[in-house]
């Protein structure tokens, strides 16, 4: 697992702004900060991908460079992850994409809920590197369901999961249920409230990015 908040970088400014209830009022800045963090994750993940030595012809000669020999498939859990997806795609600009419509169903009296899924689209994942992005990793249930739904399109060689804010419980759940997946987390918070929202978290990322749903 790799945690962005543990690194000494400007990325912590972006994480802080995403959490700030006053800065959140600027929806364009909120989306841009999610996109920036996606770009940072893409850069870090790229270090683990396969590369080859390639030759580039300049106007004055030839230069050998180490370049990527593979591009990951980027899978996005709609709708909140769209800016995060764009950030990853800005760097992995030759990548194909997968999309998943997954959301929480109605809570019962004990605040339990089922994960509903009504849409999925993906290229072949067989033997590929897969990145699943979802800005909030709360219980981990939606990510687990999305991951297993994607496996009908093939078994990836490697799977990375990117989240901006995770709960400690969600991290433990994914590590226990999906040990083959590597977690890339912006920051980890200690608690979930009775509605299974991360505390202190940042709120509903989808609503903050695209407007309050009804």
GROMACS elastic network, one bead per residue, 0.5 to 0.9 nm:
[ bonds ]
;  ai    aj funct       b0    kb
    1   182     6  0.59001   500
    1   184     6  0.59266   500
    1   185     6  0.75229   500
    2     6     6  0.84939   500
    2   182     6  0.81999   500
    2   183     6  0.63895   500
    2   185     6  0.61822   500
    2   186     6  0.84306   500
    3     6     6  0.56777   500
    3     7     6  0.74165   500
    3   183     6  0.83155   500
    3   184     6  0.60750   500
    3   186     6  0.55669   500
    3   187     6  0.61354   500
    3   188     6  0.79153   500
    4     7     6  0.55127   500
    4     8     6  0.85148   500
    4     9     6  0.85376   500
    4    11     6  0.73159   500
    4    12     6  0.76235   500
    4    40     6  0.88842   500
    4    41     6  0.83427   500
    4   164     6  0.86874   500
    4   184     6  0.76413   500
    4   185     6  0.61400   500
    4   187     6  0.63948   500
    5     8     6  0.75065   500
    5     9     6  0.83377   500
    5    11     6  0.75911   500
    5    12     6  0.59396   500
    5    15     6  0.79950   500
    5   185     6  0.81934   500
    5   186     6  0.57807   500
    5   187     6  0.53174   500
    5   188     6  0.83511   500
    6     9     6  0.89668   500
    6    12     6  0.88529   500
    6   186     6  0.87088   500
    6   187     6  0.79893   500
    7    11     6  0.83576   500
    7    12     6  0.81386   500
    8    11     6  0.81212   500
    8    12     6  0.76109   500
    9    12     6  0.61667   500
    9    13     6  0.80770   500
   10    13     6  0.53050   500
   10    14     6  0.70151   500
   11    14     6  0.51405   500
   11    15     6  0.63584   500
   11    16     6  0.86758   500
   11    36     6  0.81482   500
   11    37     6  0.68205   500
   11    40     6  0.76863   500
   11   186     6  0.87002   500
   12    16     6  0.60546   500
   12    17     6  0.85679   500
   12   186     6  0.85560   500
   13    16     6  0.50911   500
   13    17     6  0.62197   500
   13    18     6  0.86644   500
   14    17     6  0.51459   500
   14    18     6  0.62154   500
   14    19     6  0.88131   500
   14    33     6  0.56117   500
   14    34     6  0.79751   500
   14    36     6  0.76562   500
   14    37     6  0.72873   500
   15    18     6  0.51401   500
   15    19     6  0.65238   500
   15    20     6  0.88539   500
   15    33     6  0.76279   500
   15    34     6  0.84851   500
   15    37     6  0.80102   500
   15   164     6  0.79098   500
   15   165     6  0.87455   500
   15   186     6  0.73195   500
   15   187     6  0.80352   500
   16    19     6  0.52775   500
   16    20     6  0.62502   500
   17    20     6  0.50314   500
   17    21     6  0.83335   500
   17    22     6  0.87398   500
   17    23     6  0.61389   500
   17    24     6  0.73225   500
   17    29     6  0.87195   500
   17    30     6  0.77157   500
   17    33     6  0.76720   500
   18    21     6  0.80526   500
   18    23     6  0.73518   500
   18    24     6  0.64012   500
   18    29     6  0.85720   500
   18    30     6  0.59781   500
   18    31     6  0.88672   500
   18    33     6  0.67200   500
   18    34     6  0.76600   500
   18   202     6  0.67152   500
   19    22     6  0.88728   500
   19    23     6  0.80924   500
   19    24     6  0.72672   500
   19   200     6  0.84722   500
   19   201     6  0.68687   500
   19   203     6  0.78754   500
   20    23     6  0.53920   500
   20    24     6  0.60202   500
   20   202     6  0.74743   500
   21    24     6  0.51164   500
   21    25     6  0.70015   500
   21   202     6  0.77906   500
   21   203     6  0.87816   500
   22    25     6  0.56446   500
   22    26     6  0.80171   500
   23    26     6  0.57822   500
   23    27     6  0.83908   500
   23    29     6  0.77452   500
   23    30     6  0.76290   500
   24    27     6  0.61656   500
   24    28     6  0.89106   500
   24    29     6  0.75268   500
   24    30     6  0.58435   500
   24   202     6  0.89149   500
   24   208     6  0.68038   500
   24   209     6  0.87222   500
   25    28     6  0.87910   500
   25    29     6  0.85823   500
   25    30     6  0.80526   500
   25   208     6  0.77730   500
   26    29     6  0.54263   500
   26    30     6  0.63503   500
   26    31     6  0.88842   500
   26   208     6  0.88023   500
   27    31     6  0.62147   500
   27    32     6  0.85226   500
   27   208     6  0.62529   500
   27   209     6  0.55341   500
   27   210     6  0.74109   500
   27   211     6  0.84011   500
   28    31     6  0.52198   500
   28    32     6  0.61417   500
   28    33     6  0.86515   500
   28   209     6  0.73958   500
   29    33     6  0.60359   500
   29    34     6  0.85894   500
   29   209     6  0.89305   500
   30    33     6  0.52419   500
   30    34     6  0.64123   500
   30    35     6  0.86937   500
   30   205     6  0.88430   500
   30   208     6  0.71772   500
   30   209     6  0.62441   500
   31    34     6  0.51726   500
   31    35     6  0.62195   500
   31    36     6  0.86863   500
   31    82     6  0.87470   500
   31    83     6  0.56455   500
   31    84     6  0.80603   500
   31   208     6  0.82717   500
   31   209     6  0.55305   500
   31   210     6  0.85254   500
   32    36     6  0.60778   500
   32    37     6  0.86388   500
   32    83     6  0.70991   500
   32    84     6  0.87766   500
   32    87     6  0.86287   500
   33    37     6  0.62382   500
   33    38     6  0.85435   500
   33    83     6  0.84532   500
   33    84     6  0.86398   500
   34    37     6  0.52335   500
   34    38     6  0.62573   500
   34    39     6  0.87843   500
   34    81     6  0.84084   500
   34    82     6  0.88982   500
   34    83     6  0.56985   500
   34    84     6  0.51264   500
   34    85     6  0.87982   500
   34    86     6  0.88757   500
   34    87     6  0.74226   500
   34   135     6  0.80380   500
   34   164     6  0.78663   500
   35    39     6  0.63355   500
   35    40     6  0.88125   500
   35    82     6  0.85476   500
   35    85     6  0.72804   500
   35    86     6  0.60302   500
   35    88     6  0.75775   500
   35    90     6  0.87214   500
   36    39     6  0.50636   500
   36    40     6  0.63899   500
   36    41     6  0.87591   500
   36    83     6  0.87421   500
   36    84     6  0.77560   500
   36    87     6  0.59200   500
   36    88     6  0.87839   500
   37    40     6  0.50056   500
   37    41     6  0.62100   500
   37    42     6  0.85386   500
   37    84     6  0.69920   500
   37    87     6  0.69452   500
   37    88     6  0.85096   500
   37   164     6  0.76354   500
   37   186     6  0.79420   500
   38    41     6  0.51358   500
   38    42     6  0.61265   500
   38    43     6  0.87045   500
   38    83     6  0.78216   500
   38    85     6  0.66360   500
   38    86     6  0.72261   500
   38    89     6  0.82804   500
   38    90     6  0.85827   500
   38    91     6  0.89170   500
   38   133     6  0.87826   500
   38   162     6  0.82392   500
   38   164     6  0.86364   500
   39    42     6  0.50170   500
   39    43     6  0.63061   500
   39    44     6  0.87793   500
   39    84     6  0.80163   500
   39    85     6  0.89824   500
   39    86     6  0.82217   500
   39    88     6  0.51269   500
   39    89     6  0.78828   500
   39    90     6  0.67386   500
   39    91     6  0.63087   500
   39    92     6  0.89763   500
   40    43     6  0.51802   500
   40    44     6  0.63750   500
   40    45     6  0.86645   500
   40    87     6  0.80307   500
   40    88     6  0.80647   500
   41    44     6  0.51014   500
   41    45     6  0.59758   500
   41    46     6  0.83737   500
   41    87     6  0.84913   500
   41    88     6  0.71052   500
   41   162     6  0.75145   500
   41   184     6  0.73491   500
   41   185     6  0.87948   500
   41   186     6  0.88149   500
   42    45     6  0.51619   500
   42    46     6  0.59537   500
   42    47     6  0.89079   500
   42    87     6  0.76325   500
   42    88     6  0.51494   500
   42    89     6  0.81038   500
   42    90     6  0.85773   500
   42    91     6  0.62653   500
   42    92     6  0.70965   500
   43    46     6  0.52018   500
   43    47     6  0.69914   500
   43    88     6  0.84570   500
   43    91     6  0.72240   500
   43    92     6  0.89262   500
   44    47     6  0.56317   500
   44    48     6  0.77221   500
   45    48     6  0.56022   500
   45    49     6  0.70708   500
   45   160     6  0.82643   500
   45   184     6  0.84656   500
   46    49     6  0.52470   500
   46    50     6  0.84016   500
   46    68     6  0.79641   500
   46    71     6  0.88429   500
   46    92     6  0.85792   500
   47    50     6  0.82909   500
   49    68     6  0.69480   500
   49    69     6  0.79648   500
   49    70     6  0.70022   500
   49    71     6  0.80722   500
   49    72     6  0.85789   500
   49   129     6  0.83849   500
   50    67     6  0.85343   500
   50    68     6  0.59978   500
   50    69     6  0.57351   500
   50    70     6  0.62864   500
   50    71     6  0.89758   500
   51    66     6  0.62367   500
   51    67     6  0.52108   500
   51    70     6  0.72707   500
   52    65     6  0.81350   500
   52    66     6  0.55278   500
   52    67     6  0.55470   500
   52    68     6  0.63031   500
   52    69     6  0.58499   500
   53    64     6  0.63987   500
   53    65     6  0.54932   500
   53    67     6  0.62609   500
   53    68     6  0.87444   500
   54    63     6  0.83261   500
   54    64     6  0.55664   500
   54    65     6  0.53753   500
   54    66     6  0.62392   500
   54    67     6  0.65481   500
   55    62     6  0.65285   500
   55    63     6  0.56214   500
   55    65     6  0.62622   500
   55    66     6  0.88265   500
   56    61     6  0.84582   500
   56    62     6  0.56210   500
   56    63     6  0.52083   500
   56    64     6  0.62701   500
   56    65     6  0.74043   500
   57    60     6  0.78443   500
   57    61     6  0.59220   500
   57    63     6  0.64970   500
   57    64     6  0.89322   500
   58    61     6  0.52036   500
   58    62     6  0.58509   500
   58    63     6  0.72973   500
   59    62     6  0.84500   500
   68    71     6  0.72717   500
   70    95     6  0.88395   500
   70   128     6  0.84689   500
   70   129     6  0.81918   500
   71    92     6  0.64733   500
   71    93     6  0.84334   500
   71    94     6  0.64941   500
   71    95     6  0.53509   500
   71    96     6  0.81775   500
   71   128     6  0.84185   500
   71   129     6  0.74193   500
   72    92     6  0.74354   500
   72    94     6  0.86505   500
   72    95     6  0.57955   500
   72    96     6  0.74278   500
   72    97     6  0.87543   500
   72   128     6  0.66681   500
   72   130     6  0.54416   500
   72   131     6  0.65918   500
   73    95     6  0.56863   500
   73    96     6  0.51945   500
   73    97     6  0.54866   500
   73    98     6  0.70571   500
   73   122     6  0.87426   500
   73   123     6  0.80552   500
   73   124     6  0.89353   500
   73   125     6  0.73684   500
   73   128     6  0.71633   500
   73   129     6  0.62347   500
   73   131     6  0.61055   500
   73   132     6  0.84559   500
   74    85     6  0.71826   500
   74    88     6  0.76844   500
   74    89     6  0.76418   500
   74    92     6  0.87577   500
   74    95     6  0.68928   500
   74    96     6  0.64898   500
   74    98     6  0.60494   500
   74    99     6  0.84548   500
   74   129     6  0.87603   500
   74   130     6  0.61175   500
   74   132     6  0.60847   500
   74   133     6  0.74636   500
   75    85     6  0.78131   500
   75    96     6  0.87619   500
   75    97     6  0.56465   500
   75    99     6  0.55224   500
   75   100     6  0.73387   500
   75   122     6  0.78096   500
   75   130     6  0.71971   500
   75   131     6  0.59039   500
   75   133     6  0.62543   500
   75   134     6  0.89379   500
   75   150     6  0.88002   500
   76    79     6  0.81668   500
   76    80     6  0.87761   500
   76    81     6  0.59067   500
   76    82     6  0.67933   500
   76    84     6  0.84559   500
   76    85     6  0.62697   500
   76    97     6  0.76971   500
   76    98     6  0.62519   500
   76   100     6  0.60993   500
   76   101     6  0.86370   500
   76   131     6  0.84080   500
   76   132     6  0.59087   500
   76   133     6  0.52140   500
   76   134     6  0.65408   500
   77    80     6  0.71149   500
   77    81     6  0.57575   500
   77    82     6  0.77837   500
   77    98     6  0.88126   500
   77    99     6  0.61698   500
   77   101     6  0.60555   500
   77   102     6  0.64306   500
   77   103     6  0.87379   500
   77   132     6  0.76438   500
   77   133     6  0.65540   500
   77   134     6  0.56589   500
   77   135     6  0.88513   500
   77   142     6  0.89213   500
   77   143     6  0.83175   500
   77   146     6  0.78047   500
   78    81     6  0.58641   500
   78    82     6  0.66081   500
   78    99     6  0.68716   500
   78   100     6  0.59400   500
   78   101     6  0.52075   500
   78   102     6  0.67419   500
   78   103     6  0.83251   500
   78   134     6  0.81599   500
   78   206     6  0.85566   500
   79    82     6  0.59207   500
   79   100     6  0.88719   500
   79   101     6  0.75523   500
   79   102     6  0.87284   500
   79   205     6  0.89947   500
   79   206     6  0.60633   500
   79   210     6  0.84097   500
   80    83     6  0.74234   500
   80    84     6  0.81686   500
   80   134     6  0.70738   500
   80   135     6  0.68165   500
   80   136     6  0.86082   500
   80   204     6  0.83672   500
   80   205     6  0.56326   500
   80   207     6  0.77101   500
   80   208     6  0.86680   500
   80   209     6  0.70044   500
   80   210     6  0.79632   500
   81    84     6  0.51483   500
   81    85     6  0.59168   500
   81    86     6  0.86020   500
   81   133     6  0.62822   500
   81   135     6  0.57097   500
   81   136     6  0.87068   500
   81   163     6  0.89444   500
   81   205     6  0.82227   500
   81   206     6  0.76353   500
   82    86     6  0.62178   500
   82    87     6  0.87803   500
   82   133     6  0.87874   500
   82   134     6  0.86094   500
   82   206     6  0.89317   500
   83    87     6  0.63769   500
   83    88     6  0.88426   500
   83   209     6  0.81561   500
   84    87     6  0.51689   500
   84    88     6  0.65077   500
   84    89     6  0.86703   500
   84   133     6  0.70223   500
   84   134     6  0.76415   500
   84   135     6  0.71062   500
   84   162     6  0.88208   500
   84   163     6  0.87751   500
   84   164     6  0.86423   500
   85    88     6  0.52064   500
   85    89     6  0.60916   500
   85    90     6  0.85831   500
   85    97     6  0.89540   500
   85   132     6  0.89402   500
   85   133     6  0.66524   500
   85   134     6  0.85124   500
   86    90     6  0.59847   500
   86    91     6  0.88925   500
   87    90     6  0.51128   500
   87    91     6  0.70174   500
   87    92     6  0.87789   500
   88    91     6  0.56562   500
   88    92     6  0.60404   500
   88    93     6  0.81746   500
   88   133     6  0.89736   500
   89    93     6  0.51250   500
   89    94     6  0.78728   500
   89    95     6  0.68991   500
   89    96     6  0.88249   500
   89    97     6  0.87368   500
   90    93     6  0.54751   500
   91    94     6  0.85262   500
   92    95     6  0.55115   500
   92    96     6  0.89826   500
   93    96     6  0.85705   500
   96   122     6  0.85557   500
   96   123     6  0.72565   500
   97   121     6  0.85516   500
   97   122     6  0.66630   500
   97   123     6  0.72341   500
   98   120     6  0.75004   500
   98   121     6  0.54840   500
   98   123     6  0.66639   500
   98   132     6  0.87912   500
   98   150     6  0.86426   500
   99   119     6  0.77406   500
   99   120     6  0.56324   500
   99   121     6  0.53074   500
   99   122     6  0.65383   500
  100   117     6  0.75886   500
  100   118     6  0.80439   500
  100   119     6  0.56273   500
  100   121     6  0.66339   500
  100   122     6  0.85720   500
  100   146     6  0.69182   500
  100   149     6  0.89192   500
  100   150     6  0.85900   500
  101   116     6  0.82653   500
  101   117     6  0.56032   500
  101   118     6  0.56901   500
  101   120     6  0.62436   500
  101   146     6  0.87000   500
  102   115     6  0.67628   500
  102   116     6  0.56026   500
  102   118     6  0.66995   500
  102   119     6  0.74320   500
  102   120     6  0.87349   500
  102   142     6  0.67635   500
  102   143     6  0.87986   500
  102   145     6  0.85312   500
  102   146     6  0.72457   500
  103   114     6  0.86781   500
  103   115     6  0.57438   500
  103   116     6  0.53224   500
  103   117     6  0.65118   500
  103   118     6  0.88236   500
  103   142     6  0.72114   500
  104   107     6  0.81559   500
  104   113     6  0.65050   500
  104   114     6  0.61416   500
  104   116     6  0.59234   500
  104   117     6  0.87716   500
  104   142     6  0.77947   500
  105   113     6  0.55945   500
  105   114     6  0.52136   500
  105   115     6  0.56657   500
  105   116     6  0.57391   500
  106   111     6  0.87875   500
  106   112     6  0.83033   500
  106   113     6  0.59062   500
  106   114     6  0.73938   500
  107   110     6  0.75368   500
  107   111     6  0.50143   500
  107   112     6  0.53363   500
  107   114     6  0.78853   500
  107   195     6  0.80026   500
  108   111     6  0.51089   500
  108   112     6  0.54812   500
  108   113     6  0.64808   500
  109   112     6  0.74451   500
  110   113     6  0.88864   500
  110   194     6  0.87375   500
  111   194     6  0.65372   500
  111   195     6  0.60248   500
  111   196     6  0.80323   500
  112   195     6  0.81890   500
  112   196     6  0.87021   500
  114   141     6  0.86159   500
  114   142     6  0.88517   500
  115   141     6  0.71175   500
  115   142     6  0.58821   500
  115   145     6  0.76556   500
  116   142     6  0.83708   500
  117   120     6  0.79995   500
  117   142     6  0.88567   500
  117   145     6  0.84683   500
  117   146     6  0.81099   500
  120   146     6  0.87333   500
  120   149     6  0.80176   500
  120   150     6  0.78535   500
  121   150     6  0.85390   500
  122   125     6  0.78093   500
  122   150     6  0.74385   500
  122   153     6  0.68650   500
  123   153     6  0.69697   500
  124   127     6  0.87584   500
  124   128     6  0.81087   500
  124   153     6  0.52207   500
  124   154     6  0.59594   500
  124   155     6  0.88294   500
  125   128     6  0.52611   500
  125   129     6  0.75613   500
  125   130     6  0.71862   500
  125   150     6  0.81078   500
  125   151     6  0.75996   500
  125   152     6  0.87655   500
  125   153     6  0.56115   500
  125   155     6  0.59838   500
  125   156     6  0.53347   500
  125   157     6  0.84207   500
  126   129     6  0.87305   500
  126   151     6  0.86738   500
  126   153     6  0.70447   500
  126   156     6  0.51597   500
  126   157     6  0.72532   500
  127   154     6  0.74726   500
  127   155     6  0.61864   500
  127   158     6  0.78441   500
  128   154     6  0.86493   500
  128   155     6  0.78110   500
  128   157     6  0.53097   500
  128   158     6  0.68778   500
  128   159     6  0.86058   500
  129   156     6  0.57758   500
  129   157     6  0.56908   500
  129   159     6  0.59026   500
  129   160     6  0.78498   500
  130   156     6  0.62451   500
  130   157     6  0.78853   500
  130   158     6  0.61864   500
  130   160     6  0.61319   500
  130   161     6  0.83911   500
  131   158     6  0.85416   500
  131   159     6  0.58028   500
  131   161     6  0.57182   500
  131   162     6  0.70797   500
  132   143     6  0.82439   500
  132   146     6  0.87269   500
  132   147     6  0.78188   500
  132   159     6  0.75325   500
  132   160     6  0.62736   500
  132   162     6  0.61605   500
  132   163     6  0.86814   500
  133   143     6  0.89343   500
  133   160     6  0.84422   500
  133   161     6  0.58839   500
  133   163     6  0.60549   500
  133   164     6  0.89002   500
  134   137     6  0.70039   500
  134   143     6  0.78376   500
  134   161     6  0.79308   500
  134   162     6  0.63889   500
  134   163     6  0.52674   500
  134   164     6  0.76024   500
  135   162     6  0.72938   500
  135   165     6  0.63347   500
  135   166     6  0.82203   500
  135   186     6  0.88676   500
  135   205     6  0.71162   500
  136   163     6  0.57357   500
  136   164     6  0.61023   500
  136   165     6  0.52025   500
  136   166     6  0.58028   500
  136   167     6  0.83981   500
  136   197     6  0.89729   500
  136   198     6  0.80129   500
  136   201     6  0.84868   500
  136   204     6  0.85404   500
  136   205     6  0.74697   500
  137   140     6  0.56936   500
  137   141     6  0.87817   500
  137   142     6  0.85435   500
  137   143     6  0.76855   500
  137   163     6  0.61578   500
  137   164     6  0.78805   500
  137   165     6  0.63284   500
  137   167     6  0.63351   500
  137   170     6  0.58731   500
  137   171     6  0.74826   500
  137   185     6  0.88744   500
  137   198     6  0.82016   500
  138   141     6  0.81089   500
  138   142     6  0.88531   500
  138   165     6  0.82375   500
  138   166     6  0.58091   500
  138   167     6  0.53344   500
  138   168     6  0.83479   500
  138   169     6  0.73297   500
  138   170     6  0.51626   500
  138   171     6  0.82757   500
  138   192     6  0.71713   500
  138   196     6  0.66321   500
  138   197     6  0.63604   500
  138   198     6  0.58900   500
  139   142     6  0.77410   500
  139   143     6  0.87595   500
  139   166     6  0.87121   500
  139   167     6  0.73851   500
  139   169     6  0.64059   500
  139   171     6  0.82059   500
  139   173     6  0.72235   500
  139   174     6  0.87634   500
  139   192     6  0.81641   500
  139   196     6  0.68667   500
  139   197     6  0.85057   500
  139   198     6  0.88499   500
  140   143     6  0.53863   500
  140   144     6  0.61915   500
  140   145     6  0.87408   500
  140   166     6  0.89177   500
  140   167     6  0.89085   500
  140   169     6  0.80863   500
  140   171     6  0.72962   500
  140   172     6  0.87366   500
  140   173     6  0.61242   500
  140   174     6  0.60380   500
  141   144     6  0.51599   500
  141   145     6  0.62200   500
  141   146     6  0.85699   500
  141   170     6  0.81941   500
  141   173     6  0.82444   500
  141   174     6  0.84418   500
  142   145     6  0.51398   500
  142   146     6  0.60195   500
  142   147     6  0.84932   500
  143   146     6  0.50154   500
  143   147     6  0.59741   500
  143   148     6  0.85928   500
  143   161     6  0.86595   500
  143   174     6  0.81900   500
  144   147     6  0.51664   500
  144   148     6  0.62890   500
  144   149     6  0.85702   500
  144   174     6  0.72517   500
  144   177     6  0.77513   500
  144   178     6  0.75047   500
  145   148     6  0.53462   500
  145   149     6  0.61077   500
  145   150     6  0.86636   500
  146   149     6  0.50930   500
  146   150     6  0.62355   500
  146   151     6  0.89025   500
  147   150     6  0.51778   500
  147   151     6  0.65941   500
  147   178     6  0.89908   500
  148   151     6  0.52233   500
  148   152     6  0.75717   500
  149   152     6  0.61158   500
  149   153     6  0.83209   500
  150   153     6  0.57668   500
  150   154     6  0.75268   500
  150   155     6  0.85708   500
  151   154     6  0.51515   500
  151   155     6  0.56157   500
  151   156     6  0.77968   500
  152   155     6  0.78347   500
  155   158     6  0.86928   500
  156   159     6  0.64665   500
  158   180     6  0.76388   500
  158   181     6  0.71013   500
  158   182     6  0.83382   500
  159   180     6  0.71787   500
  159   182     6  0.64425   500
  159   183     6  0.88964   500
  160   180     6  0.89808   500
  160   181     6  0.55541   500
  160   183     6  0.60134   500
  160   184     6  0.71051   500
  161   181     6  0.67311   500
  161   182     6  0.60897   500
  161   184     6  0.59132   500
  161   185     6  0.81342   500
  162   182     6  0.86905   500
  162   183     6  0.62555   500
  162   185     6  0.59831   500
  162   186     6  0.81843   500
  163   166     6  0.65975   500
  163   183     6  0.78867   500
  163   184     6  0.64183   500
  163   185     6  0.50243   500
  163   186     6  0.63197   500
  163   187     6  0.84401   500
  164   184     6  0.83019   500
  164   185     6  0.55959   500
  164   187     6  0.64030   500
  164   188     6  0.86465   500
  165   185     6  0.65206   500
  165   186     6  0.55364   500
  165   187     6  0.50268   500
  165   188     6  0.58506   500
  165   189     6  0.71834   500
  165   198     6  0.80465   500
  165   201     6  0.66165   500
  165   202     6  0.80491   500
  166   169     6  0.82390   500
  166   170     6  0.63960   500
  166   171     6  0.66613   500
  166   185     6  0.67897   500
  166   186     6  0.76544   500
  166   187     6  0.63127   500
  166   189     6  0.61405   500
  166   190     6  0.86985   500
  166   198     6  0.72456   500
  166   201     6  0.80357   500
  167   170     6  0.50933   500
  167   171     6  0.63191   500
  167   172     6  0.86882   500
  167   187     6  0.85322   500
  167   188     6  0.54254   500
  167   190     6  0.57559   500
  167   191     6  0.61429   500
  167   192     6  0.68567   500
  167   197     6  0.88238   500
  167   198     6  0.59517   500
  167   199     6  0.79025   500
  167   201     6  0.83384   500
  168   171     6  0.52074   500
  168   172     6  0.63023   500
  168   173     6  0.86474   500
  168   188     6  0.60659   500
  168   189     6  0.60582   500
  168   190     6  0.53415   500
  168   191     6  0.69808   500
  168   192     6  0.87564   500
  169   172     6  0.51985   500
  169   173     6  0.61245   500
  169   174     6  0.87588   500
  169   190     6  0.77268   500
  169   191     6  0.75855   500
  169   192     6  0.79469   500
  170   174     6  0.62311   500
  170   175     6  0.85394   500
  171   174     6  0.53449   500
  171   175     6  0.61259   500
  171   176     6  0.85607   500
  171   183     6  0.80691   500
  171   188     6  0.82175   500
  172   175     6  0.51493   500
  172   176     6  0.60861   500
  172   177     6  0.85556   500
  173   176     6  0.52257   500
  173   177     6  0.60152   500
  173   178     6  0.80851   500
  174   177     6  0.51379   500
  174   178     6  0.52406   500
  174   179     6  0.70272   500
  174   181     6  0.81317   500
  174   183     6  0.84485   500
  175   178     6  0.55285   500
  175   180     6  0.82587   500
  175   181     6  0.77089   500
  175   182     6  0.83789   500
  175   183     6  0.82665   500
  176   179     6  0.59263   500
  177   180     6  0.88690   500
  178   181     6  0.57497   500
  178   182     6  0.87625   500
  179   182     6  0.75355   500
  185   188     6  0.71780   500
  188   201     6  0.87847   500
  189   192     6  0.84920   500
  189   198     6  0.68993   500
  189   199     6  0.64434   500
  189   200     6  0.67374   500
  189   201     6  0.67469   500
  190   198     6  0.79880   500
  190   199     6  0.70121   500
  190   200     6  0.81894   500
  191   196     6  0.88198   500
  191   197     6  0.83385   500
  191   198     6  0.59740   500
  191   199     6  0.52126   500
  191   200     6  0.75654   500
  191   201     6  0.88472   500
  192   195     6  0.75598   500
  192   196     6  0.50568   500
  192   197     6  0.52600   500
  192   199     6  0.56058   500
  192   200     6  0.85886   500
  192   201     6  0.89785   500
  193   196     6  0.51324   500
  193   197     6  0.54983   500
  193   198     6  0.66198   500
  193   199     6  0.66203   500
  194   197     6  0.74806   500
  195   198     6  0.89811   500
  197   200     6  0.88036   500
  197   201     6  0.76066   500
  197   203     6  0.77178   500
  197   204     6  0.83916   500
  198   202     6  0.77332   500
  198   203     6  0.78281   500
  199   202     6  0.78094   500
  199   203     6  0.86125   500
  200   203     6  0.83024   500
  201   204     6  0.88788   500
  202   205     6  0.72609   500
  203   206     6  0.89415   500
  203   207     6  0.83747   500
  203   208     6  0.76873   500
  204   207     6  0.54352   500
  204   208     6  0.61988   500
  204   209     6  0.86539   500
  204   212     6  0.87876   500
  205   208     6  0.50960   500
  205   209     6  0.60411   500
  205   210     6  0.84713   500
  206   209     6  0.52172   500
  206   210     6  0.58974   500
  206   211     6  0.72348   500
  206   212     6  0.78003   500
  206   213     6  0.85009   500
  207   210     6  0.53295   500
  207   213     6  0.64927   500
  208   211     6  0.58893   500
  208   212     6  0.72056   500
  209   212     6  0.88807   500
  210   213     6  0.85385   500
